[in-house]
Amino acid sequence: MFTIPVLVVLAILAVLVLWIVGIYNGLVTLRNRFKNAFAQIDVQLKRRYDLIPNLVETAKAYLKHERETLEAVIKARNTAFAASQAAAANPADGAAVKSLLSAESGLTGALSRLLAVSEAYPDLKANQNMAQLTEELTSTENKIAFARQAYNDAVTVYNTKRETFPTVVLAGMFNFAAAELFQVEAPAERQAPKVSFG
């Protein structure tokens, strides 16, 4: 029925198909890993977003003359929350991740201003609720940093695999876009907000 040359061609085609399937499945696995890593960041960001209104409410009674600062924090928090929702819906969307990074930078700046202003109010520094909230915020910032590191590691592995030959050819054919690292752009923003009230 089949001649030896036909069998050889079929065997080569079968190996080629299995090789392509292996590359495709490897890219899917790596993409799912970085999406999962982003979900871990998202969990910590949501915790942070939930802490901020409590922090502002606690500070509000003491910072009556700092209404603009308090409003800036809430506005930045709401912007960052909306951006995180968009990025969480599709962590592979580089534009959504960049938008989240920008919003997070704004929130970090607003929080830093709030915490700097609150240093000037001894009664606020002594408030037990404020101390507890700032401790939780510090803990959450640390968890976000660890989650970002895991996400960036997963993105780097995915992008490296995606950009190497011959995977790059198949990645383009199957629309595996490059993933965006979760990194802070400005050096001043690389530091977590200071939340010490000691």
SETI-923018 format. One line per field, with one value per residue: y, x, z of N, C-alpha, C in turn. Coordinates in pm, 1 decimal. Each point is the difference from the previous one (the first is absolute). Layout:
BEGIN
n.north: Y | ... .
n.east: X | ... .
n.up: Z | ... .
ca.north: Y | ... .
ca.east: X | ... .
ca.up: Z | ... .
c.north: Y | ... .
c.east: X | ... .
c.up: Z | ... .
This chain:
BEGIN
n.north: -119.0 | 23.9 | 80.5 | -42.4 | 62.3 | -54.8 | -115.1 | 21.4 | 42.0 | -101.2 | -74.6 | 59.7 | -11.3 | -124.1 | -15.8 | 57.5 | -68.9 | -108.9 | 36.1 | 32.0 | -111.3 | -55.3 | 69.3 | -25.0 | -126.3 | 5.3 | 67.2 | -85.6 | -98.4 | 55.3 | 17.6 | -120.4 | -31.7 | 81.6 | -54.1 | -119.0 | 28.2 | 47.2 | -110.8 | -44.7 | 74.6 | -40.1 | -115.9 | 22.8 | 33.2 | -97.6 | -73.8 | 45.8 | -19.7 | -112.8 | -1.8 | 51.0 | -36.2 | -111.1 | 0.7 | 33.1 | -89.3 | -78.9 | 33.2 | -18.1 | -63.0 | -41.1 | -31.1 | 74.3 | 47.1 | -131.3 | 61.1 | 87.7 | -20.9 | 4.1 | 103.0 | 46.1 | -43.8 | 44.0 | 113.5 | 3.7 | -28.0 | 84.0 | 86.1 | -26.9 | 7.2 | 103.5 | 51.5 | -34.8 | 46.9 | 101.2 | 17.3 | -15.1 | 72.6 | 60.4 | -74.9 | -62.3 | 89.7 | 23.7 | 51.0 | -103.4 | -79.0 | 63.9 | -5.3 | -125.5 | -17.3 | 71.6 | -68.6 | -108.4 | 56.2 | 36.6 | -121.9 | -52.4 | 88.8 | -23.8 | -130.5 | 18.4 | 79.8 | -89.0 | -97.4 | 77.6 | 36.0 | -126.1 | 1.2 | 106.5 | -106.3 | 41.0 | 59.7 | 29.0 | 39.1 | 52.9 | 25.9 | -85.8 | 47.7 | 121.5 | -27.9 | -58.2 | 101.2 | 82.0 | -75.4 | -5.7 | 131.0 | 9.7 | -82.8 | 69.9 | 111.5 | -65.3 | -36.6 | 125.6 | 39.4 | -93.5 | 39.8 | 125.2 | -38.1 | -72.0 | 104.1 | 86.3 | -90.9 | -16.2 | 132.3 | 7.4 | -104.9 | 50.9 | 124.2 | -57.9 | -84.4 | 101.2 | 55.5 | -124.4 | -24.5 | -74.9 | 8.7 | 94.9 | -90.8 | -101.4 | 70.2 | 45.5 | -123.1 | -31.9 | 118.7 | -51.1 | 103.3 | 93.5 | -45.5 | 83.8 | 37.6 | -33.7 | 111.7 | 60.4 | 105.6 | 83.6 | 30.2 | 119.0 | -58.0 | -35.0 | 103.1 | -91.7 | 37.7 | 102.0 | -102.9 | 49.9 | -35.2 | -55.6 .
n.east: 82.3 | 66.6 | 66.2 | 121.9 | 17.3 | -117.7 | 38.9 | 113.4 | -65.4 | -83.9 | 106.4 | 59.2 | -111.9 | -8.7 | 131.2 | -15.3 | -111.9 | 59.0 | 99.9 | -84.6 | -65.6 | 119.2 | 40.0 | -110.3 | 0.0 | 127.8 | -34.2 | -98.6 | 81.8 | 97.0 | -90.0 | -47.6 | 128.4 | 27.8 | -106.5 | 36.8 | 122.8 | -60.6 | -70.7 | 120.2 | 49.4 | -96.2 | 20.2 | 130.4 | -15.1 | -88.8 | 87.0 | 94.8 | -76.5 | -21.5 | 130.3 | 16.6 | -124.2 | 34.4 | 113.3 | -66.1 | -93.1 | 97.2 | 66.0 | -118.5 | -24.0 | 121.2 | -23.1 | -72.2 | 123.0 | -3.4 | -114.9 | 78.5 | 82.5 | -100.7 | -49.8 | 124.9 | 8.5 | -120.0 | 25.8 | 123.0 | -58.1 | -100.0 | 92.6 | 79.2 | -108.2 | -43.9 | 122.0 | -5.4 | -123.7 | 40.1 | 106.2 | -78.5 | -80.7 | 116.4 | 70.1 | -42.4 | -92.2 | 104.5 | -96.8 | -75.3 | 105.9 | 31.7 | -128.1 | 3.2 | 112.7 | -55.8 | -112.1 | 74.1 | 69.9 | -114.5 | -44.4 | 113.9 | -1.1 | -128.9 | 24.3 | 107.6 | -74.5 | -98.9 | 86.7 | 51.8 | -118.3 | -36.0 | 124.7 | -58.5 | -77.6 | 50.5 | -118.9 | 18.1 | 124.9 | -62.4 | -81.2 | -58.1 | -114.7 | 52.7 | 52.3 | -114.8 | -68.4 | 87.3 | -12.4 | -131.2 | 6.5 | 86.3 | -73.0 | -105.1 | 68.8 | 41.2 | -124.6 | -32.5 | 103.6 | -31.5 | -126.4 | 46.0 | 83.4 | -94.9 | -80.0 | 93.9 | 24.1 | -131.0 | -11.2 | 110.7 | -40.2 | -122.2 | 41.9 | 86.9 | -90.2 | -84.0 | 113.6 | 13.2 | 96.8 | -89.3 | -7.2 | 88.4 | 27.4 | -7.9 | 72.8 | 63.9 | 10.5 | 26.0 | 51.2 | 115.8 | -64.2 | 93.1 | 43.6 | -67.5 | 123.5 | -14.8 | 44.7 | 64.6 | -48.1 | -52.6 | 129.7 | -57.8 | -64.4 | 125.6 | -19.4 | -29.1 | -125.5 | 53.6 | -16.1 | 114.1 | -57.9 | 122.2 .
n.up: 0.0 | 117.9 | -74.5 | 5.8 | -114.3 | -27.3 | 52.4 | -62.8 | -107.7 | 16.5 | 22.4 | -100.7 | -71.2 | 45.3 | -19.9 | -117.5 | -18.8 | 47.3 | -76.8 | -99.7 | 23.5 | 9.8 | -104.5 | -65.5 | 42.0 | -33.7 | -109.7 | -18.6 | 33.3 | -71.2 | -95.8 | 25.1 | 2.8 | -104.0 | -59.0 | 43.9 | -39.7 | -108.4 | 0.5 | 31.3 | -97.7 | -80.8 | 58.7 | -7.7 | -127.4 | -9.8 | 66.0 | -78.6 | -107.2 | 65.8 | 21.0 | -119.0 | -32.4 | 63.6 | -68.1 | -108.9 | 27.7 | 36.9 | -108.6 | -55.8 | 111.9 | -28.3 | -124.6 | 81.4 | 14.9 | -10.6 | -20.5 | -59.7 | 101.1 | 87.2 | -65.4 | -1.9 | 125.3 | 32.0 | -64.6 | 51.9 | 115.5 | -29.9 | -41.9 | 104.0 | 76.0 | -70.5 | 7.5 | 128.2 | -2.9 | -74.9 | 77.6 | 105.1 | -75.6 | -29.5 | 86.3 | -107.0 | 37.0 | -77.8 | -75.7 | 35.4 | -14.7 | -112.7 | -28.8 | 40.2 | -66.5 | -94.7 | 11.0 | 5.7 | -97.1 | -55.5 | 24.2 | -38.9 | -97.4 | -23.3 | 12.5 | -72.6 | -77.6 | 1.4 | -15.3 | -92.4 | -47.5 | 10.5 | -43.0 | -52.8 | 12.0 | 116.6 | 5.4 | -128.7 | 21.6 | 104.7 | -99.3 | 81.7 | -43.6 | 3.6 | 116.9 | 33.0 | -51.0 | 54.1 | 108.6 | -14.8 | -19.7 | 98.4 | 71.3 | -38.2 | 24.4 | 107.3 | 23.8 | -28.2 | 72.5 | 88.4 | -6.5 | 1.8 | 94.0 | 58.0 | -14.0 | 36.7 | 94.1 | 22.0 | -1.7 | 72.2 | 69.3 | 10.2 | 24.7 | 82.0 | 46.5 | 11.8 | 44.0 | 43.4 | -86.9 | -50.0 | 132.5 | -27.0 | -88.4 | 83.6 | 87.2 | -106.1 | -46.7 | 128.4 | -32.5 | 29.8 | 51.9 | -7.5 | 116.0 | 75.0 | 29.1 | 125.9 | -56.8 | 96.6 | -63.6 | 89.7 | 16.8 | 9.4 | -101.2 | -6.0 | 78.9 | 91.2 | 15.0 | 61.8 | 81.2 | 38.7 | 111.6 | 2.5 .
ca.north: 119.0 | 115.8 | -29.1 | 48.0 | 146.6 | 60.3 | -20.3 | 91.1 | 134.5 | 3.8 | 1.6 | 134.1 | 89.5 | -27.3 | 58.5 | 145.2 | 39.0 | -15.5 | 104.6 | 125.3 | -12.0 | 16.0 | 142.2 | 71.1 | -31.9 | 63.6 | 142.3 | 11.1 | -24.0 | 116.2 | 113.1 | -22.0 | 23.9 | 142.6 | 49.4 | -37.8 | 86.8 | 130.8 | -13.7 | 14.6 | 144.5 | 56.5 | -26.8 | 93.1 | 135.9 | 16.7 | 18.1 | 137.2 | 92.6 | -5.7 | 65.7 | 144.2 | 80.5 | -3.1 | 87.2 | 137.5 | 30.3 | 18.7 | 124.3 | 113.2 | 73.8 | 74.3 | 79.8 | 81.4 | 103.0 | -69.4 | -62.3 | -21.7 | -118.6 | -116.3 | -20.7 | -49.8 | -141.1 | -75.8 | 3.7 | -87.7 | -137.6 | -39.4 | -14.6 | -122.7 | -113.6 | -19.5 | -51.7 | -138.7 | -83.4 | -18.6 | -85.7 | -134.2 | -64.4 | -56.6 | 35.1 | -6.6 | 127.5 | 88.5 | 135.3 | 0.2 | -8.5 | 131.9 | 91.7 | -32.1 | 49.7 | 144.6 | 28.3 | -38.3 | 105.0 | 111.8 | -36.9 | -1.8 | 139.8 | 57.8 | -60.6 | 56.3 | 134.9 | -13.6 | -46.5 | 107.8 | 102.0 | -53.2 | 4.8 | 127.8 | -2.1 | -96.2 | -76.9 | -101.3 | -99.0 | -80.0 | -71.8 | -144.9 | -46.7 | 45.3 | -82.2 | -133.7 | 9.2 | 20.7 | -127.7 | -87.2 | 52.7 | -39.1 | -144.1 | -17.9 | 47.7 | -106.3 | -110.5 | 44.4 | -7.2 | -140.8 | -43.8 | 60.1 | -73.6 | -127.6 | 30.8 | 38.0 | -122.4 | -78.5 | 73.9 | -12.4 | -135.2 | -3.4 | 83.7 | -62.1 | -114.3 | 53.7 | 72.6 | -83.9 | -74.2 | 25.8 | 32.1 | 132.7 | -13.8 | -52.7 | 95.9 | 99.4 | -62.5 | -29.2 | 123.7 | 6.1 | 132.5 | 18.4 | 41.8 | 120.7 | -11.2 | 88.3 | 70.5 | 141.3 | 75.3 | 106.0 | -49.4 | 43.6 | -81.0 | -136.4 | -18.6 | -10.0 | 113.7 | -11.8 | -8.8 | -7.1 | 98.8 | -23.1 .
ca.east: -82.3 | 88.2 | 139.9 | 90.9 | 11.6 | -123.7 | 3.2 | 100.8 | -58.9 | -104.4 | 68.1 | 57.7 | -112.8 | -49.7 | 97.2 | -12.9 | -124.9 | 21.9 | 93.1 | -77.3 | -92.3 | 81.1 | 33.7 | -125.2 | -39.1 | 97.7 | -34.6 | -124.1 | 35.8 | 73.3 | -93.4 | -86.9 | 79.1 | 11.5 | -133.6 | -20.7 | 85.2 | -66.0 | -114.3 | 52.5 | 17.2 | -133.9 | -51.7 | 64.5 | -42.6 | -135.8 | 14.5 | 50.8 | -108.4 | -96.1 | 58.4 | 16.8 | -111.7 | 4.5 | 110.6 | -45.4 | -103.9 | 65.5 | 77.0 | -88.4 | -32.7 | 117.6 | 55.5 | -110.4 | 50.7 | 71.2 | -105.3 | 50.5 | 85.3 | -88.0 | -73.1 | 95.6 | 22.8 | -119.4 | -7.3 | 105.7 | -40.2 | -106.5 | 61.0 | 80.4 | -91.9 | -58.0 | 106.3 | 29.2 | -109.0 | 25.1 | 117.9 | -33.8 | -84.0 | 89.3 | 138.4 | 82.7 | -15.8 | 107.3 | -50.9 | -70.3 | 101.6 | 65.4 | -94.9 | 2.6 | 127.1 | -12.0 | -94.2 | 65.9 | 97.8 | -76.9 | -47.7 | 115.6 | 32.2 | -104.0 | 14.9 | 120.8 | -33.7 | -87.5 | 77.3 | 92.6 | -80.1 | -47.9 | 111.2 | -4.9 | -111.3 | 35.2 | -117.5 | -24.2 | 107.3 | -26.0 | -126.3 | 21.5 | -57.1 | 90.6 | 121.4 | -32.7 | -20.6 | 128.9 | 73.1 | -59.6 | 39.3 | 139.7 | -1.1 | -56.7 | 100.2 | 100.9 | -60.3 | -8.5 | 135.6 | 30.7 | -86.0 | 54.6 | 121.4 | -42.3 | -61.1 | 105.5 | 73.9 | -82.4 | -4.4 | 131.0 | 9.5 | -92.0 | 52.2 | 121.5 | -42.9 | -73.4 | 88.3 | 108.5 | -29.9 | -103.0 | -126.5 | -43.9 | -79.3 | -131.3 | -64.4 | -62.5 | -111.6 | -109.6 | -30.4 | 52.5 | 62.7 | 94.6 | -60.3 | 60.9 | 51.1 | -61.7 | 113.0 | -18.7 | 80.5 | 81.3 | 74.8 | -60.3 | -118.9 | 41.8 | -3.4 | -134.8 | -30.5 | 47.0 | -118.8 | 43.0 | -56.8 | 67.8 .
ca.up: 0.0 | 9.0 | -28.0 | 104.6 | -3.0 | 51.0 | 144.9 | 54.5 | -5.0 | 103.6 | 130.0 | 15.4 | 25.9 | 135.1 | 92.6 | -12.5 | 66.3 | 144.5 | 40.4 | 3.3 | 113.2 | 120.3 | 13.1 | 30.7 | 137.6 | 88.5 | 8.0 | 77.6 | 140.3 | 50.5 | 6.9 | 116.3 | 121.2 | 31.3 | 34.9 | 139.5 | 81.0 | 6.1 | 91.3 | 136.3 | 18.9 | 7.2 | 134.9 | 93.1 | -33.1 | 52.5 | 145.4 | 16.6 | -32.6 | 110.4 | 117.5 | -18.9 | 52.5 | 146.1 | 37.8 | -22.6 | 99.1 | 129.5 | -5.9 | -29.2 | 122.2 | 44.7 | -109.3 | -52.3 | -90.7 | -108.1 | -79.6 | -135.6 | 4.3 | 18.6 | -125.4 | -99.9 | 28.5 | -40.9 | -146.9 | -51.3 | 32.9 | -92.1 | -132.2 | 2.6 | 9.1 | -134.3 | -86.9 | 38.7 | -52.2 | -143.3 | -14.9 | 48.7 | -101.5 | -101.5 | 32.5 | -120.5 | -70.0 | 43.1 | 23.3 | 128.9 | 104.8 | 4.6 | 63.4 | 142.8 | 53.6 | 11.6 | 108.7 | 125.4 | 29.3 | 54.7 | 133.0 | 89.3 | 27.6 | 86.2 | 133.3 | 60.3 | 46.1 | 117.2 | 114.1 | 37.6 | 68.5 | 127.6 | 96.0 | 71.6 | 94.6 | 105.9 | 43.7 | -102.1 | 13.3 | 120.5 | -16.1 | -11.3 | -126.1 | -106.3 | 8.9 | -51.0 | -144.5 | -67.8 | 8.9 | -101.6 | -130.6 | -18.4 | -27.6 | -133.5 | -96.6 | -11.1 | -75.4 | -139.4 | -55.9 | -27.2 | -109.7 | -122.0 | -35.6 | -58.6 | -129.0 | -94.4 | -33.4 | -92.6 | -127.1 | -63.7 | -56.5 | -114.7 | -109.8 | -52.3 | -81.2 | -114.1 | -90.4 | -51.8 | -122.5 | -99.8 | 65.9 | -41.9 | -122.2 | 37.5 | 90.3 | -86.6 | -71.0 | 92.9 | 73.4 | 136.4 | 9.8 | 110.4 | 126.9 | 56.5 | 136.3 | 98.5 | 59.0 | 26.9 | -95.5 | 60.2 | 115.2 | 126.5 | 25.1 | 32.5 | 143.7 | 55.1 | 84.1 | 138.2 | 84.0 | 139.7 | 92.5 | 127.2 .
c.north: 126.0 | -43.5 | 61.2 | 152.2 | 71.0 | -12.9 | 94.1 | 142.2 | 14.3 | 5.6 | 137.9 | 101.6 | -18.2 | 61.1 | 152.4 | 50.5 | -10.8 | 108.2 | 135.1 | -0.6 | 19.9 | 145.7 | 80.3 | -22.7 | 62.0 | 148.7 | 22.1 | -17.1 | 121.4 | 123.4 | -14.6 | 21.7 | 148.5 | 61.7 | -33.3 | 88.0 | 139.9 | -5.4 | 14.0 | 146.9 | 63.7 | -19.5 | 101.7 | 145.3 | 26.2 | 20.8 | 142.9 | 101.2 | 1.5 | 69.9 | 152.0 | 82.1 | 2.4 | 93.0 | 146.3 | 39.3 | 24.5 | 133.7 | 123.1 | 84.2 | 88.9 | 99.3 | 87.5 | 102.3 | -61.7 | -71.2 | -34.4 | -127.1 | -126.0 | -31.4 | -56.0 | -148.7 | -84.0 | -3.3 | -94.3 | -146.6 | -49.3 | -20.3 | -130.4 | -123.3 | -30.1 | -58.0 | -145.0 | -94.8 | -29.6 | -93.7 | -142.7 | -75.0 | -63.8 | 42.5 | -5.7 | 128.5 | 99.4 | 140.4 | 9.3 | -5.7 | 133.4 | 102.9 | -23.2 | 52.5 | 150.7 | 37.9 | -33.6 | 103.0 | 121.2 | -27.4 | 0.3 | 143.2 | 64.6 | -55.3 | 57.1 | 140.2 | -5.8 | -39.2 | 104.5 | 109.2 | -49.0 | -3.5 | 126.2 | 4.5 | -106.7 | -85.2 | -111.8 | -110.7 | -93.2 | -83.8 | -147.8 | -55.7 | 38.2 | -84.1 | -139.3 | 1.9 | 18.7 | -125.3 | -98.3 | 45.3 | -37.8 | -147.9 | -27.3 | 45.7 | -105.4 | -117.9 | 35.2 | -11.4 | -144.5 | -52.3 | 57.7 | -75.9 | -133.0 | 21.5 | 33.0 | -119.3 | -82.8 | 67.4 | -14.9 | -137.2 | -10.6 | 78.0 | -60.5 | -117.2 | 47.8 | 62.6 | -83.9 | -75.9 | -148.0 | 40.2 | 134.7 | -6.2 | -46.3 | 95.5 | 108.1 | -55.5 | -19.0 | 118.1 | -4.4 | 130.2 | 3.3 | 47.1 | 117.7 | -28.3 | 100.3 | 70.3 | 147.9 | 77.3 | 100.4 | -52.7 | 38.9 | -85.0 | -143.5 | -28.2 | -1.9 | 124.0 | -24.4 | 3.6 | -13.1 | 111.2 | -12.1 | 114.7 .
c.east: 87.1 | 141.9 | 84.7 | 16.8 | -123.9 | -4.3 | 99.7 | -56.2 | -107.9 | 62.1 | 59.5 | -110.3 | -55.3 | 92.9 | -10.8 | -125.2 | 16.5 | 93.6 | -72.9 | -96.9 | 75.9 | 37.6 | -123.9 | -40.7 | 96.3 | -28.5 | -127.3 | 30.2 | 69.0 | -89.5 | -91.6 | 74.8 | 10.4 | -136.3 | -32.9 | 83.2 | -60.5 | -118.8 | 45.1 | 26.7 | -136.7 | -61.6 | 56.8 | -39.3 | -140.4 | 3.4 | 46.2 | -111.2 | -106.5 | 52.1 | -2.0 | -120.4 | -2.8 | 108.4 | -41.9 | -106.0 | 60.1 | 72.9 | -89.5 | -30.2 | 115.4 | 50.6 | -107.5 | 46.8 | 72.5 | -98.9 | 48.3 | 86.3 | -85.2 | -76.6 | 92.0 | 26.8 | -118.4 | -12.6 | 103.6 | -34.1 | -105.4 | 53.2 | 79.1 | -89.6 | -60.8 | 104.0 | 32.7 | -107.7 | 23.1 | 118.3 | -29.7 | -85.9 | 84.5 | 144.4 | 93.5 | -9.3 | 102.2 | -47.4 | -70.6 | 99.3 | 73.4 | -90.2 | -4.4 | 127.8 | -5.8 | -92.1 | 61.2 | 104.9 | -68.8 | -48.4 | 114.3 | 39.6 | -99.9 | 9.1 | 121.4 | -26.6 | -87.2 | 80.8 | 101.4 | -74.4 | -41.5 | 109.6 | -5.3 | -110.3 | 24.9 | -118.7 | -31.7 | 105.1 | -26.4 | -127.8 | 26.2 | -50.7 | 90.8 | 127.0 | -24.1 | -17.7 | 132.1 | 85.8 | -53.0 | 39.8 | 145.0 | 9.9 | -50.9 | 97.8 | 108.7 | -53.0 | -14.0 | 136.2 | 37.4 | -83.6 | 47.8 | 122.9 | -35.9 | -61.7 | 107.4 | 85.7 | -76.7 | -7.7 | 132.3 | 17.0 | -88.2 | 57.0 | 125.8 | -35.6 | -64.8 | 92.2 | 113.2 | -46.4 | -4.3 | -134.4 | -55.4 | -87.9 | -141.7 | -74.9 | -71.1 | -122.5 | -121.8 | -32.9 | 37.6 | 79.1 | 97.0 | -76.2 | 80.0 | 46.6 | -71.8 | 112.8 | -30.9 | 97.0 | 93.6 | 71.8 | -61.5 | -120.8 | 35.5 | -5.3 | -144.6 | -27.3 | 48.4 | -121.9 | 35.6 | -62.9 | 64.8 | 80.0 .
c.up: 0.0 | -29.3 | 110.8 | -6.4 | 55.7 | 152.0 | 66.9 | 3.7 | 107.3 | 139.4 | 26.6 | 30.0 | 141.2 | 104.8 | -0.9 | 72.4 | 152.3 | 54.3 | 12.1 | 118.1 | 131.8 | 24.0 | 40.2 | 144.9 | 101.7 | 16.1 | 81.4 | 148.8 | 59.8 | 10.3 | 120.9 | 131.0 | 30.2 | 29.2 | 145.9 | 92.1 | 9.3 | 95.1 | 145.4 | 32.1 | 22.6 | 138.8 | 99.6 | -29.4 | 52.3 | 151.2 | 29.1 | -24.8 | 109.8 | 125.1 | -12.0 | 48.3 | 153.6 | 53.0 | -13.2 | 102.1 | 137.6 | 3.7 | -12.3 | 123.9 | 45.6 | -104.9 | -65.5 | -102.5 | -121.1 | -92.3 | -140.7 | -7.5 | 11.2 | -128.8 | -108.7 | 20.5 | -47.2 | -152.0 | -61.3 | 25.8 | -98.2 | -142.0 | -8.0 | 4.6 | -136.8 | -95.3 | 33.8 | -50.7 | -147.9 | -22.3 | 44.8 | -101.1 | -109.1 | 28.0 | -120.5 | -82.8 | 54.9 | 31.1 | 134.8 | 116.1 | 12.6 | 67.1 | 150.7 | 63.8 | 21.2 | 116.7 | 136.0 | 40.1 | 60.8 | 140.9 | 100.9 | 38.2 | 93.9 | 141.5 | 72.7 | 54.2 | 125.2 | 122.9 | 46.1 | 77.0 | 138.3 | 106.5 | 86.7 | 105.6 | 106.9 | 46.3 | -99.5 | 8.7 | 117.5 | -11.5 | -29.4 | -133.1 | -117.0 | -0.3 | -56.8 | -151.8 | -74.6 | 6.1 | -104.3 | -140.4 | -31.5 | -36.0 | -141.6 | -107.7 | -20.4 | -80.9 | -147.6 | -66.6 | -34.0 | -117.0 | -133.6 | -47.6 | -66.2 | -138.5 | -103.6 | -39.6 | -102.7 | -137.4 | -74.2 | -64.2 | -124.9 | -118.3 | -61.8 | -90.7 | -129.8 | -104.0 | -57.9 | -124.2 | 31.9 | 60.3 | -46.3 | -125.2 | 34.6 | 92.2 | -80.6 | -71.7 | 90.2 | 92.7 | 148.6 | 10.7 | 117.8 | 123.1 | 55.5 | 143.0 | 89.6 | 73.0 | 14.1 | -87.3 | 66.4 | 124.3 | 134.1 | 36.8 | 38.3 | 149.4 | 46.1 | 84.8 | 142.5 | 90.1 | 147.4 | 81.6 | 136.5 | 49.6 .
